[in-house]
């Protein structure tokens, strides 16, 4: 990729297996999305889980049962091929990772696209707020907290958060900027006190990589889309398909249009 | 009512039939809600309709099938008695208006509470922006527009809007203030040009009352919760229960907590 491709061009390369890596940094002006695909029997309860927990699970688009084209956020795309790496889950257990889900998809499956923190990371960088995980070329640090999401039917999960260390004098700016993106996790959940979230050691995240916290920096915590994965696993559906971490679905939606003000 | 009652006290009077009138102006600091009750077979598609059309249909709370207590927005309340006047719809036709729905409610019914423009009207008044329908003691003017909502399953509807005439020099303030309340219809849909919405005559609203538009005032249009009623009627469910217009469910949620920034 040369950094100039449109989302449509990138999706075409992904569908043709010319791109199989994580999507971080691709088409940075456009929103990327978490993907969850479930049988229609779970659709109401999972949508309700997302509505009740909109900070970790902001709904960008829900496709009709059996539909494969996200007509709202990526017209012409195919949800079965346009993610670089998928995960196939059976009864809540990871079974395999694949680059095409045509063999698993059927007419009863409902696809959910949920907002992703890449949107607000681009906004932070654009406003001069450093993003340590990008600087260090690492996956963002993620932690399971002591807060419980509001359950819905068989779906329940603790709130998972990401942490980014922010220089003291930029914390308020980081809060104000990310608050605008209510469809990409919005305002932080907590600032400066990991213990109130039940996080004992920032150096040992539950998912992703640890990053450096420098002197004069405050750990800032945002709701994380991995929450939706834990919710799905809790319900142990016979079959569930998600993206593999970091291998997101790239939409045609400009990040700025996800800003609420 | 003396204007000092809490939402809980008002709901108790309503449940005891000591209050059967519209709820405009009651507990003005608290959010009031539109109510739609449907069989669980319709729940996913209707929730999806609301998610896809969040401006006219902002979801405050969805109760589990058969649940009668809005635990999130009004703990202790009873959805079957705490609205002053309900409407019973059969096959999409209004059958009757009642003050208690216990005889119709059953264990398969799912209750949806949707945000209401009373929230932002209170904010407008608090910021010195006049609200003509309140000044004139009328129901707000509502119009069916030429815009179609995104359908979901059997639910479809044109976008219905409310109109409030705003003095020219206060239009920007009105936009900025209402934009904050994304769970109460948010920013206007259109400012100053009824024709682009297919509205030919402001003096003949499709619902509600006409109000005076003075010299130097601009008609400003916001998405309206009546949209959800039209969507429900379009699906012609065997049974549907809603509030009667203006007879809202009063929550314990402060309006200000519905502000997104």
Contacts between the chains, C-beta under 8 A, distances in Angstrom:
chain1	res1	chain2	res2	distance
A	40	B	44	7.5
A	43	B	44	4.9
A	44	B	40	7.5
A	44	B	43	4.9
A	44	B	44	3.7
A	44	B	47	6.4
A	47	B	44	6.5
A	47	B	47	5.4
A	47	B	48	6.5
A	47	B	51	6.8
A	48	B	47	6.5
A	48	B	62	5.6
A	51	B	47	6.8
A	51	B	51	6.7
A	51	B	59	5.3
A	51	B	62	6.6
A	52	B	62	7.6
A	52	B	72	7.7
A	59	B	51	5.3
A	62	B	48	5.5
A	62	B	51	6.5
A	62	B	52	7.6
A	64	B	152	7.9
A	64	B	153	7.7
A	72	B	52	7.7
A	72	B	150	7.2
A	150	B	72	7.2
A	152	B	64	7.9
A	153	B	64	7.7
A	179	B	260	7.6
A	179	B	261	5.7
A	180	B	261	7.3
A	182	B	182	6.8
A	182	B	260	5.6
A	186	B	260	7.7
A	260	B	179	7.6
A	260	B	182	5.6
A	260	B	186	7.7
A	260	B	260	5.2
A	260	B	261	7.3
A	261	B	179	5.8
A	261	B	180	7.4
A	261	B	260	7.3
A	261	B	261	5.7
